[in-house]
C-alpha cells in the first residue's frame, strides 16, 4: 500500500529502478517526474487499486500518469468541482 502524493509515487517508481531524480526534486520540477516515468516504463509497478482524492485539482499530466501509465485494475476518484483551487498549476476539474 502506498499513501502519498502522485508525484511521490512517480518518484518512488523511479528511485526503485535506479533512476536519479535528485535534480528534478531539487529544482522542484515535480511534473518532470512523469516524463521520466514515460522514458522508463519498466519502472512502473503493478498497482491494482487507486483512490484519487481531491481529483478536481489534478492536472492532465497526473491523469495521464494514473490512467495511462499505471493502468490500475480499479479506481475510485472523488472531487468537488466547486472547490478547485489549483488551476494555476494545471488542475482541471473538467477532467472529472
Buried (B, 14 or more C-beta within 10 A) or exposed (E): EEEEEBBEBBBBBBBEEEBEBEEBBEEEEBBBBBBBBBEBEEBBEEBEEBEBEBBBBBBEBBBEBBBEBBEBEEBEBEBEEEEBEBEEEEBBBEBB
